[in-house]
Amino acid sequence: VQGYDVIGAKQTLYLAGQTSVDGEGNIVHAGDMAGQLGQALDNVEAVLAKAGYRLSDVVQLKYFTTDIEAFREGFGTVGARLAEVGCVPTSTLLGVSALFHPDIMVELEAIAVK
């Protein structure tokens, strides 16, 4: 998806900094890209839910990763979760040299509208 024309939206939620951390901020799934992607998406969904949104409301996802090849290999479960709820966001994948902690391999940003 290259773009969305959102007409009549009443609310917009901007999410940033979603990584593979648990509820206490502890890093989980070190060295496991698929696990980190899943946890980061879980965290996106948690923020969405607290604000009254669903994953299907996401219109943009940005992925920042320290390992693009591992990202491609581990993305399958995330892609399936997005497809399952009808979420087809615009997206950008950016390779970066580092994130906030050496064990973090991926970080997500999202925009949701309703």
Steps between C-alpha positions, in 0.01 A plus 500: 500500500652830394251736662170554676260788454325522836174690479277566797730361768410622846814392682862429418747317724876519450709222657879494522773302670328160508766235556543155648450583867259358754264695725784585739730623221721189498639399162361168376594275205864612475646365176159385369369733230165322459447511875594867515268587213215316670562671835529843341170442320345379828611830653352696209170319556511574874544874438227492237259323735563746785405781264192318366649392167549163332787373287272532196497880560874526421564679171879529525779288648868590501752230580852586616736202513865429559482189276292521183563139397388365839199734480397353165538148637303574817224717356264214403312483829453878511376504143254223582373686809446817299321312223280315749343826619494668159782742580675606179702805607739709304842401624865588498793277592818677610832337579677675787838445663362483855189544713471601866655174631738253330253210549215685326485412131174669396289802591154592368315826445134507400219736409141393558179683406133449574 
